[in-house]
Amino acid sequence: MPRQRSARPAALGVNVRRLPATSLSQRSSGPLRRRLVVGSLVLLALVLITFSFRSEAGGSMSGVQSAGATVLRPFAVGVDRIAQPFRDAYNWTESLFHARSEAARLRKENSSLRQEAIQRQFALQENRFLRKQLHYVGSASFPHDYNGVSAAVIDRPAGAFTQAIVVDVGSDRGIRVDDPVVSSDGNLVGLVTRVTSGSARIQLLTDQEAAASAIDVRTRATGIVRHARGTRETLVLDRVRKEDVIKEGDSIVTAGWRTNGLTSVYPKGIPIGEVTSVGQSDTDFFQQVQIDPYVDFGALDAVLVLVPKSRNPSQ
């Protein structure tokens, strides 16, 4: 007699079909296969990258690299599209922080310049008031007290030690001996030493006989600008005391002076040059200050002769 658990389905008239058993290895074969494909593609990409660094253009691996690049192109495009929004967000954030930092720096700089301008304006007004109260009479200043007469260079006198030029304006334009001369951009050139009706000879500051009282803009240290020995277009600031602190990069301008009714031939404030070196020795009484002039004396083709506004043209 069959067992009861086997007979019950027969009695009910139902045929039971058993499903075939599925092994664990068959269920996991699908994901494993996909992982192997992705790993193979990554390995192939690494191999292609390695060969791209080692091989030269047109080498034997160029065909393999091209084929691999073609296979990987869809993956590269997909990754690039996914990463693009993140790159854009990073760039936008970085530019935002940079803009804020730059704006803060500009605000600080603007505030500092505003304060400096206010202080200078206040000092200028106070200086004018005190001068008026004291009835102060100072030396002429550049360019406020002068008119510039344009002149073209027409000749350069020959000579190993002569540093001079001749210009095409003279007494008929109000030019006089000892009138100062500047370049077209306002830097000191020299002094008028000879005048005719239609021309004038100008002694350049680099001439061995030329000299000009000068002052350091930063420290107010004074000295005499002269021709430097052994050179043609280099200047020195002579007679500078050792206790005066002058540094490379300082600007040197004409000092100008007025005493006992006499004034210097050069008005104050004309730029001369920039300090390039400062030296001193125990045996020297003064510092050795070398200046690089702002004017290229060998390339002058036009100058401005400064005529005092107070001069009567008929004289």
C-alpha positions as CSV (number, residue, x, y, z in Angstrom):
1,M,0.0,0.0,0.0
2,P,1.5,3.4,-1.0
3,R,2.3,6.0,1.6
4,Q,-0.5,8.4,2.5
5,R,1.5,11.6,1.5
6,S,1.9,10.2,-2.0
7,A,-1.6,9.0,-2.4
8,R,-3.3,12.3,-1.5
9,P,-2.4,14.1,-4.7
10,A,-3.6,11.1,-6.7
11,A,-6.9,11.0,-4.9
12,L,-7.4,14.6,-5.6
13,G,-6.8,14.0,-9.3
14,V,-4.1,16.6,-9.6
15,N,-0.8,16.0,-11.3
16,V,2.1,17.8,-9.5
17,R,5.1,18.8,-11.6
18,R,8.3,19.5,-9.8
19,L,10.5,22.4,-10.9
20,P,14.1,21.7,-11.6
21,A,16.4,22.9,-8.9
22,T,18.5,26.1,-9.7
23,S,22.0,26.1,-8.5
24,L,23.6,29.1,-6.8
25,S,26.3,29.3,-9.4
26,Q,23.7,29.7,-12.2
27,R,22.0,32.6,-10.4
28,S,25.1,34.6,-9.9
29,S,26.6,34.0,-13.3
30,G,24.9,37.0,-14.8
31,P,26.3,39.8,-12.5
32,L,29.7,38.0,-12.5
33,R,29.8,38.1,-16.3
34,R,28.9,41.9,-16.3
35,R,31.7,42.6,-13.8
36,L,34.2,40.7,-15.9
37,V,33.2,42.8,-19.0
38,V,33.6,46.1,-17.1
39,G,36.9,44.9,-15.6
40,S,38.2,43.9,-19.0
41,L,37.3,47.3,-20.5
42,V,39.0,49.1,-17.6
43,L,42.1,46.9,-18.1
44,L,42.1,47.6,-21.8
45,A,41.8,51.4,-21.2
46,L,44.8,51.2,-18.8
47,V,46.8,49.3,-21.4
48,L,46.0,51.8,-24.1
49,I,46.9,54.7,-21.9
50,T,50.3,53.1,-21.1
51,F,51.1,52.5,-24.7
52,S,50.0,56.0,-25.7
53,F,52.8,57.4,-23.4
54,R,55.4,55.0,-24.7
55,S,54.7,54.8,-28.4
56,E,55.3,57.6,-30.9
57,A,52.9,58.8,-33.6
58,G,52.6,56.3,-36.4
59,G,54.1,53.5,-34.3
60,S,53.1,49.9,-34.5
61,M,50.5,50.2,-31.7
62,S,48.6,53.1,-33.4
63,G,46.1,50.7,-35.0
64,V,45.4,48.9,-31.6
65,Q,45.1,52.3,-29.9
66,S,42.6,53.5,-32.5
67,A,40.5,50.4,-32.2
68,G,40.5,50.6,-28.5
69,A,39.6,54.2,-28.6
70,T,36.7,53.4,-30.8
71,V,35.4,50.8,-28.5
72,L,35.8,53.0,-25.4
73,R,34.4,56.1,-27.0
74,P,30.7,55.6,-25.9
75,F,31.9,55.0,-22.3
76,A,34.1,58.1,-22.4
77,V,31.2,60.2,-23.8
78,G,28.9,59.0,-21.1
79,V,31.4,59.6,-18.3
80,D,32.1,63.1,-19.7
81,R,28.4,64.0,-19.8
82,I,27.9,62.8,-16.3
83,A,31.0,64.7,-15.0
84,Q,30.2,67.9,-16.9
85,P,27.6,69.3,-14.5
86,F,30.0,68.7,-11.6
87,R,32.9,70.4,-13.4
88,D,30.6,73.4,-14.2
89,A,29.5,73.6,-10.6
90,Y,33.1,73.5,-9.4
91,N,34.2,76.2,-11.9
92,W,31.3,78.4,-11.0
93,T,32.0,78.1,-7.2
94,E,35.7,78.8,-7.8
95,S,35.0,81.9,-9.9
96,L,32.5,83.1,-7.3
97,F,35.0,82.8,-4.5
98,H,37.6,84.5,-6.7
99,A,35.3,87.3,-7.6
100,R,34.4,87.9,-4.0
101,S,38.0,88.0,-3.0
102,E,38.9,90.4,-5.8
103,A,36.0,92.6,-4.9
104,A,37.1,92.7,-1.2
105,R,40.7,93.6,-2.3
106,L,39.4,96.4,-4.6
107,R,37.2,97.8,-1.9
108,K,40.1,97.9,0.5
109,E,42.4,99.5,-2.1
110,N,39.7,102.0,-3.0
111,S,39.3,103.0,0.6
112,S,43.0,103.4,1.1
113,L,43.3,105.6,-2.0
114,R,40.3,107.7,-1.0
115,Q,41.9,108.3,2.4
116,E,45.2,109.2,0.8
117,A,43.6,111.6,-1.6
118,I,41.7,113.3,1.2
119,Q,44.8,113.7,3.2
120,R,46.8,115.1,0.3
121,Q,44.0,117.5,-0.5
122,F,43.8,118.6,3.1
123,A,47.6,119.1,3.2
124,L,47.5,121.1,0.0
125,Q,44.8,123.4,1.3
126,E,46.6,123.8,4.6
127,N,49.9,124.6,2.8
128,R,48.3,127.2,0.6
129,F,46.6,128.8,3.7
130,L,49.9,129.0,5.6
131,R,51.8,130.3,2.7
132,K,49.2,133.1,2.3
133,Q,49.4,133.9,6.0
134,L,53.2,134.1,6.0
135,H,53.4,135.9,2.7
136,Y,55.7,133.1,1.6
137,V,57.5,133.5,-1.7
138,G,59.1,130.3,-3.0
139,S,61.0,129.3,-6.1
140,A,59.2,128.6,-9.4
141,S,57.7,125.2,-9.8
142,F,57.2,123.0,-12.8
143,P,55.0,123.0,-14.7
144,H,52.7,125.6,-13.1
145,D,54.9,128.7,-13.6
146,Y,56.1,127.9,-17.1
147,N,54.9,127.7,-20.7
148,G,56.5,125.0,-22.9
149,V,57.7,125.9,-26.3
150,S,58.0,122.9,-28.6
151,A,61.2,122.6,-30.5
152,A,62.6,120.0,-32.9
153,V,66.3,118.8,-32.7
154,I,68.1,119.9,-35.8
155,D,71.8,119.3,-35.0
156,R,74.1,117.5,-32.6
157,P,77.5,119.2,-32.2
158,A,80.4,116.7,-32.6
159,G,82.9,116.0,-29.9
160,A,84.0,113.2,-27.6
161,F,82.9,115.0,-24.5
162,T,80.3,117.3,-25.8
163,Q,76.8,116.6,-24.9
164,A,74.6,119.1,-26.6
165,I,71.8,119.6,-29.2
166,V,70.6,122.4,-31.3
167,V,66.8,123.1,-31.7
168,D,64.9,125.2,-34.2
169,V,63.5,127.9,-31.9
170,G,65.3,131.0,-30.6
171,S,64.8,134.5,-29.4
172,D,62.0,135.2,-31.9
173,R,59.9,132.7,-29.8
174,G,60.9,134.2,-26.5
175,I,63.8,131.8,-25.7
176,R,66.6,133.1,-23.5
177,V,69.9,131.7,-22.1
178,D,69.5,129.6,-19.0
179,D,65.9,128.5,-19.9
180,P,65.4,124.9,-18.7
181,V,64.6,122.2,-21.2
182,V,62.5,119.1,-20.7
183,S,61.5,116.1,-22.8
184,S,58.1,115.8,-24.4
185,D,56.9,113.8,-21.3
186,G,58.3,116.3,-18.8
187,N,61.7,114.9,-17.8
188,L,64.8,117.1,-17.4
189,V,67.0,117.4,-20.5
190,G,69.3,120.4,-19.9
191,L,69.7,124.1,-20.2
192,V,69.8,126.7,-23.0
193,T,73.4,128.0,-23.3
194,R,73.3,129.9,-26.6
195,V,70.5,131.6,-28.5
196,T,70.1,133.1,-32.0
197,S,67.0,134.5,-33.6
198,G,65.9,131.1,-35.0
199,S,67.8,128.5,-33.0
200,A,69.2,127.6,-29.6
201,R,72.0,125.4,-28.3
202,I,71.1,123.2,-25.3
203,Q,73.6,121.7,-22.9
204,L,72.5,118.2,-21.9
205,L,72.5,117.1,-18.3
206,T,75.0,114.4,-19.3
207,D,77.6,117.0,-20.3
208,Q,80.6,116.9,-18.0
209,E,80.1,120.6,-17.2
210,A,76.4,120.4,-16.3
211,A,75.0,120.1,-12.8
212,A,71.6,120.5,-11.1
213,S,70.5,120.6,-7.5
214,A,68.3,117.7,-6.8
215,I,66.3,116.0,-4.1
216,D,65.1,112.4,-3.2
217,V,61.3,112.4,-3.3
218,R,61.0,109.8,-0.6
219,T,63.5,110.9,1.9
220,R,64.0,114.6,1.0
221,A,67.7,114.0,0.9
222,T,69.5,116.6,-1.2
223,G,72.5,116.5,-3.5
224,I,73.9,117.6,-6.9
225,V,73.2,115.6,-10.1
226,R,76.3,115.4,-12.3
227,H,77.8,113.5,-15.2
228,A,79.2,110.2,-14.1
229,R,82.9,109.8,-15.0
230,G,83.7,107.0,-17.5
231,T,80.2,106.9,-19.0
232,R,78.3,109.0,-21.5
233,E,74.7,108.8,-20.3
234,T,74.8,107.9,-16.6
235,L,74.3,110.4,-13.8
236,V,75.3,110.5,-10.1
237,L,73.8,112.2,-7.2
238,D,76.8,113.8,-5.5
239,R,77.2,115.4,-2.1
240,V,74.7,113.2,-0.3
241,R,75.3,112.9,3.4
242,K,76.0,109.4,4.9
243,E,73.1,109.7,7.4
244,D,70.6,110.2,4.6
245,V,68.9,106.9,3.8
246,I,68.6,106.5,0.0
247,K,67.4,103.3,-1.6
248,E,67.4,101.7,-5.0
249,G,64.2,102.7,-6.9
250,D,63.9,106.2,-5.3
251,S,62.9,109.0,-7.7
252,I,65.2,112.0,-8.0
253,V,63.8,115.4,-9.0
254,T,65.1,119.0,-9.3
255,A,65.2,120.7,-5.8
256,G,64.8,124.3,-6.8
257,W,65.8,127.0,-4.4
258,R,65.4,130.7,-3.7
259,T,67.6,132.7,-1.4
260,N,68.3,136.5,-1.1
261,G,66.4,137.2,-4.2
262,L,68.2,134.6,-6.2
263,T,66.6,131.4,-7.6
264,S,68.0,128.3,-9.2
265,V,68.0,128.0,-13.0
266,Y,66.0,124.8,-12.7
267,P,62.5,125.0,-11.2
268,K,61.7,122.4,-8.5
269,G,59.9,119.2,-9.3
270,I,61.3,118.2,-12.7
271,P,61.9,114.4,-12.8
272,I,65.5,113.5,-13.4
273,G,65.9,109.7,-12.9
274,E,65.8,106.7,-10.7
275,V,68.4,105.5,-8.2
276,T,70.0,102.3,-9.4
277,S,72.8,101.8,-6.7
278,V,73.9,103.3,-3.4
279,G,77.4,102.8,-1.9
280,Q,79.7,104.3,0.6
281,S,83.1,103.7,2.1
282,D,84.7,104.7,5.3
283,T,87.1,107.1,3.7
284,D,84.4,109.0,1.7
285,F,82.5,111.9,3.2
286,F,79.5,111.3,1.0
287,Q,77.5,108.5,-0.4
288,Q,77.9,107.2,-3.9
289,V,74.5,107.3,-5.6
290,Q,74.1,106.3,-9.2
291,I,71.1,107.4,-11.2
292,D,69.5,106.0,-14.4
293,P,68.0,109.1,-16.2
294,Y,64.4,109.0,-17.4
295,V,65.5,110.6,-20.7
296,D,67.2,108.7,-23.5
297,F,69.6,111.5,-24.5
298,G,70.8,109.7,-27.6
299,A,67.3,109.4,-29.1
300,L,66.0,113.0,-28.6
301,D,64.2,114.4,-31.6
302,A,61.9,117.0,-29.9
303,V,62.0,118.9,-26.6
304,L,60.1,121.6,-24.7
305,V,61.9,124.8,-23.7
306,L,60.4,126.2,-20.5
307,V,59.6,129.9,-20.7
308,P,58.5,131.6,-17.4
309,K,54.9,132.9,-17.6
310,S,56.0,136.1,-15.9
311,R,58.4,137.0,-18.7
312,N,57.4,139.9,-21.0
313,P,57.6,138.7,-24.6
314,S,58.8,142.1,-25.7
315,Q,61.9,141.9,-23.7
